[in-house]
Amino acid sequence: QWYQRRVQEFQTFQHYFKRINLSTMNSLQVCCGEFIRMILFLLNFIFWAAGGAILGIGIFVRVSIGKLPDANVSEDTLNSASVFLIVLGCVVFVIGLLGCCGSLTQNRCMLLLYFTLVTIIFLVEIVLAIIIYVKKDSVEEIFTNEFKDCMSSYYNDTATECKDIVDTFQATLKCCGANSPDDWKEESTNPPPTCCVEAESCTFETAYKDGCVPLIENFVGSNTQYIGFGVLTIAVIQLLGMLFACYLRSFIWKRSTYLDQDSVGLVDKAGKDQPYAL
């Protein structure tokens, strides 16, 4: 009995100091966990609002096709752009909503789903960036060849998509031909109306002097730092979202464990509550 009493005293002291340690850990983790929870909520609230705005713009463009008289793009291009905006808006909206609800309600399942989706998108972006960087010369060559193929089919009544693509590029970027207006001399005696400011009387003398491919290359080259900064910013935000979601999910689990352990009373082997007086 004396030995059992000494073992019980030792277990009581051990449990007491463990509870003190858990209380200290809780007080430190609560401040950090609540701060990260609010940051994650605000971050995803911005994405949720942005996703809703993109979705709204996509729906507006979709229902307004044919009612935009000042648009320099074709209806097929507007249709494709609206579908892209709707899909992008839905993805951003759902991910932002998961992040907001998961951080606000402290739901571990929502946070895990949010972390998984952001991780998948992040990995896909990395793969695409590597492919584009490694094969950037091939991408430029493919784009040039595809543009020239569309120019060859421009006057074909069955190739309406190619005509829409060429007209959209030329009217939007104010360019003519793939590399120069002379590219159209192989297809027609005059360039298309979208090559000129005055579409009714478009000739090679009045056509835009810049080709579409060099114009795009110059734009990308002159804005490389801004494009890189934008991509880096998005990557950092995604990494922060993943780290915050992972930490918050771990914090919720640990806090629930600590609360469960703190609620356990000191019970002896007889089953009676006999807290040891310290």
Backbone torsions as a table, in degrees:
resi	resn	phi	psi	omega
1	GLN	NA	-39.9	178.1
2	TRP	-61.1	-40.9	-179.5
3	TYR	-66.1	-43.0	179.1
4	GLN	-63.6	-37.4	178.3
5	ARG	-64.1	-40.8	178.8
6	ARG	-66.4	-37.5	177.4
7	VAL	-64.6	-40.8	178.9
8	GLN	-65.0	-39.5	178.5
9	GLU	-64.1	-42.4	179.7
10	PHE	-63.7	-43.1	178.9
11	GLN	-65.1	-35.0	178.6
12	THR	-65.4	-47.0	177.5
13	PHE	-61.9	-41.2	180.0
14	GLN	-62.8	-44.0	179.2
15	HIS	-66.7	-36.8	179.5
16	TYR	-63.2	-48.7	179.8
17	PHE	-68.3	-30.7	176.0
18	LYS	-65.7	-39.2	178.4
19	ARG	-66.7	-37.3	175.8
20	ILE	-62.3	-43.5	-179.9
21	ASN	-64.3	-41.7	179.4
22	LEU	-65.4	-38.2	178.8
23	SER	-65.1	-39.7	177.7
24	THR	-64.8	-43.1	178.6
25	MET	-64.1	-39.5	179.2
26	ASN	-62.8	-45.0	-177.8
27	SER	-63.4	-34.3	177.8
28	LEU	-75.4	-40.5	-176.0
29	GLN	-76.1	-29.8	-179.2
30	VAL	-62.9	-44.3	-179.9
31	CYS	-61.7	-48.4	-179.1
32	CYS	-67.4	-42.1	-178.6
33	GLY	-65.6	-42.1	179.3
34	GLU	-67.2	-37.4	178.1
35	PHE	-63.4	-47.2	179.9
36	ILE	-65.7	-35.3	178.7
37	ARG	-62.6	-42.7	179.2
38	MET	-68.5	-39.8	177.9
39	ILE	-62.6	-44.6	179.8
40	LEU	-63.9	-38.1	178.5
41	PHE	-65.1	-47.6	-179.0
42	LEU	-64.3	-41.1	180.0
43	LEU	-61.2	-45.8	-178.7
44	ASN	-77.6	-24.1	174.1
45	PHE	-64.6	-38.7	176.8
46	ILE	-63.8	-44.2	179.0
47	PHE	-66.3	-38.7	177.9
48	TRP	-61.7	-44.3	178.6
49	ALA	-66.0	-41.9	178.7
50	ALA	-63.8	-40.8	177.2
51	GLY	-62.6	-40.1	176.5
52	GLY	-64.2	-38.8	178.6
53	ALA	-65.8	-44.6	178.6
54	ILE	-62.6	-42.4	178.3
55	LEU	-62.3	-41.5	178.5
56	GLY	-64.7	-41.0	177.6
57	ILE	-63.6	-42.6	178.9
58	GLY	-62.0	-42.5	178.2
59	ILE	-65.9	-40.2	179.2
60	PHE	-62.2	-44.6	178.9
61	VAL	-64.4	-37.6	-178.5
62	ARG	-63.3	-45.0	-176.9
63	VAL	-82.5	-12.5	-177.3
64	SER	-103.3	8.4	178.6
65	ILE	-61.1	129.2	-177.0
66	GLY	90.3	-6.6	179.7
67	LYS	-114.5	14.6	179.7
68	LEU	-111.7	90.1	-173.5
69	PRO	-68.7	-25.9	-176.1
70	ASP	-91.7	2.8	-177.8
71	ALA	-73.1	136.9	-179.9
72	ASN	-94.5	10.5	-177.7
73	VAL	-119.3	160.4	-177.6
74	SER	-80.3	169.2	-179.7
75	GLU	-67.6	-35.7	178.3
76	ASP	-64.3	-40.0	178.2
77	THR	-66.2	-42.2	176.6
78	LEU	-63.1	-37.4	178.3
79	ASN	-63.6	-46.1	178.8
80	SER	-64.8	-41.3	179.6
81	ALA	-64.5	-39.1	179.9
82	SER	-66.1	-39.9	177.6
83	VAL	-63.3	-43.4	179.0
84	PHE	-61.4	-44.6	-179.7
85	LEU	-65.4	-38.2	179.3
86	ILE	-65.7	-44.8	179.4
87	VAL	-64.7	-46.7	179.2
88	LEU	-61.6	-43.5	179.2
89	GLY	-62.6	-40.2	178.4
90	CYS	-63.6	-43.5	-180.0
91	VAL	-62.6	-49.7	-179.5
92	VAL	-64.2	-39.5	-179.4
93	PHE	-63.3	-46.0	-178.1
94	VAL	-66.9	-43.7	-179.8
95	ILE	-65.2	-43.4	177.1
96	GLY	-62.5	-38.7	178.7
97	LEU	-66.0	-40.6	177.0
98	LEU	-62.0	-44.1	179.2
99	GLY	-63.9	-41.9	179.3
100	CYS	-64.3	-51.8	-177.4
101	CYS	-67.4	-38.6	179.9
102	GLY	-64.7	-41.4	179.7
103	SER	-76.2	-34.1	-177.5
104	LEU	-73.5	-44.4	-179.7
105	THR	-91.1	-6.8	-179.4
106	GLN	57.8	45.4	179.6
107	ASN	-92.2	117.9	-175.8
108	ARG	-68.6	-33.0	179.4
109	CYS	-66.5	-43.4	177.8
110	MET	-63.8	-41.0	179.2
111	LEU	-65.5	-38.3	178.1
112	LEU	-66.1	-42.6	178.2
113	LEU	-65.2	-41.4	176.8
114	TYR	-60.7	-46.9	179.0
115	PHE	-60.7	-41.5	-178.7
116	THR	-65.2	-46.5	-178.5
117	LEU	-64.8	-44.8	179.6
118	VAL	-64.4	-38.0	178.7
119	THR	-64.2	-43.6	179.3
120	ILE	-61.8	-46.3	179.3
121	ILE	-62.7	-41.0	179.9
122	PHE	-62.4	-43.9	179.6
123	LEU	-66.6	-38.7	177.6
124	VAL	-63.1	-41.8	178.4
125	GLU	-62.7	-40.3	178.5
126	ILE	-63.2	-44.8	180.0
127	VAL	-62.3	-45.1	179.0
128	LEU	-63.6	-40.9	179.2
129	ALA	-63.2	-41.0	179.0
130	ILE	-65.4	-43.8	-179.7
131	ILE	-62.4	-44.8	-179.0
132	ILE	-65.8	-39.9	-179.4
133	TYR	-67.9	-42.8	-178.1
134	VAL	-70.1	-37.3	-175.1
135	LYS	-112.7	35.1	-177.8
136	LYS	-65.1	-35.6	177.1
137	ASP	-67.1	-39.3	178.8
138	SER	-67.4	-37.5	178.7
139	VAL	-62.6	-42.5	178.7
140	GLU	-63.5	-43.1	-180.0
141	GLU	-66.2	-41.7	179.2
142	ILE	-63.1	-43.3	-179.8
143	PHE	-63.2	-42.3	179.8
144	THR	-62.7	-44.4	-179.6
145	ASN	-65.7	-41.3	179.0
146	GLU	-64.8	-39.4	179.0
147	PHE	-64.6	-41.9	178.7
148	LYS	-67.2	-35.9	176.5
149	ASP	-63.5	-39.5	177.5
150	CYS	-67.6	-34.6	176.2
151	MET	-64.1	-38.3	179.6
152	SER	-66.4	-29.3	-179.4
153	SER	-98.9	10.7	-173.3
154	TYR	-61.4	-41.8	-175.9
155	TYR	-92.8	9.8	175.1
156	ASN	-87.1	122.1	-174.9
157	ASP	-64.5	-22.4	-178.7
158	THR	-86.0	-15.7	-177.7
159	ALA	-100.6	63.5	-177.5
160	THR	-70.2	-30.2	-179.1
161	GLU	-65.3	-43.1	178.7
162	CYS	-62.7	-42.2	178.6
163	LYS	-61.3	-41.3	179.9
164	ASP	-65.9	-40.0	-179.7
165	ILE	-64.1	-47.6	-179.0
166	VAL	-63.3	-45.7	180.0
167	ASP	-62.5	-38.2	-179.8
168	THR	-64.7	-46.2	179.5
169	PHE	-63.2	-47.6	-174.8
170	GLN	-68.4	-40.6	-179.1
171	ALA	-73.7	-35.7	-177.5
172	THR	-77.8	-46.9	-176.8
173	LEU	-88.2	-7.9	-177.6
174	LYS	57.0	55.5	179.2
175	CYS	-129.3	174.3	-177.9
176	CYS	-147.2	121.9	179.6
177	GLY	78.2	175.2	179.6
178	ALA	-72.9	-54.5	-179.4
179	ASN	-110.0	-27.4	179.4
180	SER	-166.5	167.6	177.4
181	PRO	-60.9	-23.1	-179.3
182	ASP	-63.1	-19.2	178.6
183	ASP	-61.0	-26.8	-178.4
184	TRP	-78.9	-13.0	-179.8
185	LYS	-66.0	-23.2	178.2
186	GLU	-80.0	-13.8	-175.8
187	GLU	-108.9	-31.1	-174.3
188	SER	-159.3	166.7	177.9
189	THR	-77.5	-20.1	178.1
190	ASN	-135.8	150.7	177.8
191	PRO	-73.3	165.2	178.2
192	PRO	-64.6	159.1	-179.3
193	PRO	-59.0	-28.0	-178.7
194	THR	-72.9	-4.6	177.7
195	CYS	-83.5	-7.5	-173.5
196	CYS	-130.7	159.9	173.9
197	VAL	-70.1	-44.8	176.4
198	GLU	-92.9	97.3	-173.9
199	ALA	-67.8	-26.0	-176.0
200	GLU	-70.6	-31.6	-177.9
201	SER	-129.3	69.7	-176.9
202	CYS	-95.6	122.5	176.7
203	THR	-129.2	173.5	178.9
204	PHE	-67.6	-25.2	178.5
205	GLU	-74.0	-33.0	-178.1
206	THR	-98.4	-1.1	-177.3
207	ALA	-73.9	160.3	174.4
208	TYR	-60.4	140.8	-174.5
209	LYS	-84.9	-20.0	-176.2
210	ASP	-92.5	140.7	172.4
211	GLY	-80.5	157.5	-175.9
212	CYS	-70.8	-41.3	-178.3
213	VAL	-64.7	-50.5	176.7
214	PRO	-60.9	-32.3	179.7
215	LEU	-67.1	-41.4	177.5
216	ILE	-66.9	-41.4	178.6
217	GLU	-62.0	-43.0	179.2
218	ASN	-65.7	-38.3	179.0
219	PHE	-64.1	-46.4	179.7
220	VAL	-65.1	-42.4	-179.4
221	GLY	-65.2	-38.9	-178.7
222	SER	-78.2	-15.4	-179.2
223	ASN	-118.5	23.7	-177.9
224	THR	-60.5	-42.8	-177.5
225	GLN	-65.7	-37.2	179.0
226	TYR	-70.9	-39.5	177.5
227	ILE	-64.5	-44.3	178.1
228	GLY	-62.6	-40.4	178.5
229	PHE	-64.6	-40.2	178.3
230	GLY	-65.2	-44.0	178.7
231	VAL	-64.0	-42.6	179.0
232	LEU	-63.7	-39.7	178.8
233	THR	-62.3	-44.9	178.8
234	ILE	-62.7	-41.4	179.5
235	ALA	-63.7	-42.0	179.4
236	VAL	-64.8	-42.1	178.6
237	ILE	-62.7	-41.2	178.2
238	GLN	-65.4	-41.6	177.8
239	LEU	-62.7	-43.7	177.9
240	LEU	-62.2	-41.5	177.7
241	GLY	-60.6	-43.0	179.2
242	MET	-65.8	-44.5	-179.3
243	LEU	-65.4	-43.7	-179.7
244	PHE	-64.5	-42.4	179.5
245	ALA	-64.3	-41.3	179.0
246	CYS	-64.4	-45.1	-179.6
247	TYR	-66.3	-43.5	-178.3
248	LEU	-64.4	-39.5	177.6
249	ARG	-63.9	-42.1	176.7
250	SER	-64.9	-39.4	179.8
251	PHE	-64.3	-42.0	179.4
252	ILE	-62.9	-42.4	179.9
253	TRP	-65.7	-45.2	-179.6
254	LYS	-65.0	-41.2	-178.4
255	ARG	-64.6	-40.7	177.7
256	SER	-64.9	-36.5	177.5
257	THR	-65.8	-43.9	179.1
258	TYR	-63.3	-41.8	179.9
259	LEU	-65.2	-37.4	177.6
260	ASP	-65.6	-40.1	-179.9
261	GLN	-71.0	-35.9	179.6
262	ASP	-69.4	-24.8	-178.1
263	SER	-83.4	-7.2	-178.6
264	VAL	-80.7	128.2	179.0
265	GLY	-85.7	168.1	177.4
266	LEU	-88.1	110.2	-175.6
267	VAL	-119.0	132.8	179.5
268	ASP	-83.1	178.7	-175.4
269	LYS	-68.0	-22.1	179.7
270	ALA	-76.2	-12.1	178.7
271	GLY	92.8	5.2	-179.7
272	LYS	-101.4	143.8	178.5
273	ASP	-74.7	112.9	178.5
274	GLN	-134.6	74.2	179.0
275	PRO	-62.2	134.3	-177.5
276	TYR	-78.9	130.0	-178.3
277	ALA	-80.4	119.6	-179.8
278	LEU	-96.3	NA	NA
